[in-house]
């Protein structure tokens, strides 16, 4: 079966993870205005991933009707990731000062990374939404280490002000759960859900 993955996200990291397992996605970023009705990180990421996927599905449905597209082997994938400390969500830092404050909060302790995923399968539109959690443990850091890391610029476009796949790897004590989930997409779970429906990644 020739699967076509539509990624409703412009995250280069999510695209790279899909390409890594042989799924070459077409990227159609969602243009939704995010609406959050919960304060719980797990519920928030599921809600936002669903909004993203459904908005792109609506767009594709209109295009299919106009162009006669075959969507029988198409999967739309929406995702959203948050970093949380004691259920407090840390978004992307707006300034270097905010990034320093976030890293100060994370250093020397554990925190959680949640990624919500919504998959919409084929023309019938079967929907699946789930969330994966990974616990990340960060070693103690000096103020100089924190400020030097922030000065690299790496934290500025990342939830929680760090990239586990980048320089911040030097400060990771360990993780419990899916590493790729922290990068931005639990791609193993995505592949298992495809396989459960007879859709093999390769």
C-alpha positions, 0 to 999 in steps of 0.5 A: 500500500502506498501511504501518503502522510499529510503532516499538519505541522511545519516542525522540521523535527517532526518531518525528519522523524517521519522521513527517518522511518520511511514516511515522506510527508507532505507538509500542510501546516495548520492555520488554526487559531488554537483554542484550549479548554483544559489546564491539564497538559495531556488534554491540551496536547490532544485537543490541539493536535485534533484541531490541527488535523481536522482543519487540514482535513477540511481543507483537503476535503474541499480540494479533493472535491474540486480536483477529484483527489483519491484520499483512500490511502492518505493519513493526516497527522496533527501533533502538539508538544508541551513541556510541563513541570508539576502540570505547569506548561512551559512554552517557547521563550519569548526572550533570552531572560525567559529561557534562562528562567525556564532552564533554572526551573528544569535543572536538577530535577525531572519534568514531563514532555507530552505530545498529542497526536491525531491521525485521520485515516483515508477517505472514511475519516477514521479518527484516532487521538492519543498522547504520549508522556516522557519523563526527562531528568536534568542534572544540576547546572551552574548559572554559568552553564545555563546562561552559556547554553541560552547564549547559543540561541538553541532554546529560542524556538523550542518548548521548555527552552531546550532541545534534547537532540542538540547541545542540551543533551550534555545535561540530560541524566536520563529519560523514562519513555519514548525519546522521539516523543521529546523531539516532537513525535512518538513516531514508533506509536504512529507506525504501530497505529498504521500497522494495526490498520494494515498500513505498513510504513515500509 
